[in-house]
Amino acid sequence: MAGLTQPRPAVFLFDETRTVQYAWVAQEWLEMFDYDEVKAEIDTLCGD
């Protein structure tokens, strides 16, 4: 339907300079991110 929008879950991870280092946006509003993937990215950014 024209003009209708729908919110979608999203995850963005930034480094210390506020540059996006990881981005994930759902294709549909029911889709959720992969927790393990995001956790691994956080560990990588934090040096763990």
PyMOL CGO cylinders between C-alpha atoms (Angstrom):
from pymol import cmd
from pymol.cgo import CYLINDER

trace = [
    CYLINDER, 0.00, 0.00, 0.00, 1.40, 3.33, -1.01, 0.3, 1, 1, 1, 1, 1, 1,
    CYLINDER, 1.40, 3.33, -1.01, 2.38, 5.67, 1.80, 0.3, 1, 1, 1, 1, 1, 1,
    CYLINDER, 2.38, 5.67, 1.80, 2.45, 3.03, 4.55, 0.3, 1, 1, 1, 1, 1, 1,
    CYLINDER, 2.45, 3.03, 4.55, 5.65, 2.42, 6.44, 0.3, 1, 1, 1, 1, 1, 1,
    CYLINDER, 5.65, 2.42, 6.44, 6.56, -0.27, 8.89, 0.3, 1, 1, 1, 1, 1, 1,
    CYLINDER, 6.56, -0.27, 8.89, 9.19, -0.18, 11.65, 0.3, 1, 1, 1, 1, 1, 1,
    CYLINDER, 9.19, -0.18, 11.65, 11.94, -2.78, 11.39, 0.3, 1, 1, 1, 1, 1, 1,
    CYLINDER, 11.94, -2.78, 11.39, 14.42, -3.93, 14.03, 0.3, 1, 1, 1, 1, 1, 1,
    CYLINDER, 14.42, -3.93, 14.03, 17.98, -2.77, 13.47, 0.3, 1, 1, 1, 1, 1, 1,
    CYLINDER, 17.98, -2.77, 13.47, 21.40, -3.06, 15.13, 0.3, 1, 1, 1, 1, 1, 1,
    CYLINDER, 21.40, -3.06, 15.13, 24.25, -0.60, 14.63, 0.3, 1, 1, 1, 1, 1, 1,
    CYLINDER, 24.25, -0.60, 14.63, 27.67, -0.86, 16.28, 0.3, 1, 1, 1, 1, 1, 1,
    CYLINDER, 27.67, -0.86, 16.28, 30.00, 2.14, 16.36, 0.3, 1, 1, 1, 1, 1, 1,
    CYLINDER, 30.00, 2.14, 16.36, 33.70, 2.41, 17.11, 0.3, 1, 1, 1, 1, 1, 1,
    CYLINDER, 33.70, 2.41, 17.11, 35.30, 5.03, 19.36, 0.3, 1, 1, 1, 1, 1, 1,
    CYLINDER, 35.30, 5.03, 19.36, 35.22, 7.61, 16.54, 0.3, 1, 1, 1, 1, 1, 1,
    CYLINDER, 35.22, 7.61, 16.54, 31.48, 7.07, 16.08, 0.3, 1, 1, 1, 1, 1, 1,
    CYLINDER, 31.48, 7.07, 16.08, 31.98, 5.34, 12.74, 0.3, 1, 1, 1, 1, 1, 1,
    CYLINDER, 31.98, 5.34, 12.74, 29.53, 2.54, 11.98, 0.3, 1, 1, 1, 1, 1, 1,
    CYLINDER, 29.53, 2.54, 11.98, 31.45, -0.73, 12.00, 0.3, 1, 1, 1, 1, 1, 1,
    CYLINDER, 31.45, -0.73, 12.00, 28.47, -3.11, 11.83, 0.3, 1, 1, 1, 1, 1, 1,
    CYLINDER, 28.47, -3.11, 11.83, 24.91, -2.66, 10.64, 0.3, 1, 1, 1, 1, 1, 1,
    CYLINDER, 24.91, -2.66, 10.64, 22.00, -5.06, 10.45, 0.3, 1, 1, 1, 1, 1, 1,
    CYLINDER, 22.00, -5.06, 10.45, 18.45, -4.14, 9.42, 0.3, 1, 1, 1, 1, 1, 1,
    CYLINDER, 18.45, -4.14, 9.42, 15.58, -6.62, 9.28, 0.3, 1, 1, 1, 1, 1, 1,
    CYLINDER, 15.58, -6.62, 9.28, 13.84, -7.21, 5.98, 0.3, 1, 1, 1, 1, 1, 1,
    CYLINDER, 13.84, -7.21, 5.98, 10.52, -7.62, 7.84, 0.3, 1, 1, 1, 1, 1, 1,
    CYLINDER, 10.52, -7.62, 7.84, 9.37, -6.37, 11.23, 0.3, 1, 1, 1, 1, 1, 1,
    CYLINDER, 9.37, -6.37, 11.23, 9.22, -9.87, 12.77, 0.3, 1, 1, 1, 1, 1, 1,
    CYLINDER, 9.22, -9.87, 12.77, 12.80, -10.76, 11.85, 0.3, 1, 1, 1, 1, 1, 1,
    CYLINDER, 12.80, -10.76, 11.85, 15.33, -10.57, 14.69, 0.3, 1, 1, 1, 1, 1, 1,
    CYLINDER, 15.33, -10.57, 14.69, 19.11, -10.27, 14.65, 0.3, 1, 1, 1, 1, 1, 1,
    CYLINDER, 19.11, -10.27, 14.65, 21.46, -13.20, 15.24, 0.3, 1, 1, 1, 1, 1, 1,
    CYLINDER, 21.46, -13.20, 15.24, 22.59, -12.68, 18.84, 0.3, 1, 1, 1, 1, 1, 1,
    CYLINDER, 22.59, -12.68, 18.84, 25.78, -14.70, 18.42, 0.3, 1, 1, 1, 1, 1, 1,
    CYLINDER, 25.78, -14.70, 18.42, 26.79, -12.72, 15.33, 0.3, 1, 1, 1, 1, 1, 1,
    CYLINDER, 26.79, -12.72, 15.33, 26.25, -9.38, 17.05, 0.3, 1, 1, 1, 1, 1, 1,
    CYLINDER, 26.25, -9.38, 17.05, 28.07, -10.58, 20.19, 0.3, 1, 1, 1, 1, 1, 1,
    CYLINDER, 28.07, -10.58, 20.19, 31.04, -11.65, 18.05, 0.3, 1, 1, 1, 1, 1, 1,
    CYLINDER, 31.04, -11.65, 18.05, 31.13, -8.23, 16.39, 0.3, 1, 1, 1, 1, 1, 1,
    CYLINDER, 31.13, -8.23, 16.39, 31.02, -6.52, 19.79, 0.3, 1, 1, 1, 1, 1, 1,
    CYLINDER, 31.02, -6.52, 19.79, 33.90, -8.70, 20.98, 0.3, 1, 1, 1, 1, 1, 1,
    CYLINDER, 33.90, -8.70, 20.98, 35.88, -7.81, 17.86, 0.3, 1, 1, 1, 1, 1, 1,
    CYLINDER, 35.88, -7.81, 17.86, 35.29, -4.07, 18.33, 0.3, 1, 1, 1, 1, 1, 1,
    CYLINDER, 35.29, -4.07, 18.33, 36.18, -4.24, 22.02, 0.3, 1, 1, 1, 1, 1, 1,
    CYLINDER, 36.18, -4.24, 22.02, 39.26, -6.34, 21.45, 0.3, 1, 1, 1, 1, 1, 1,
    CYLINDER, 39.26, -6.34, 21.45, 38.01, -9.29, 23.53, 0.3, 1, 1, 1, 1, 1, 1,
]
cmd.load_cgo(trace, "trace")
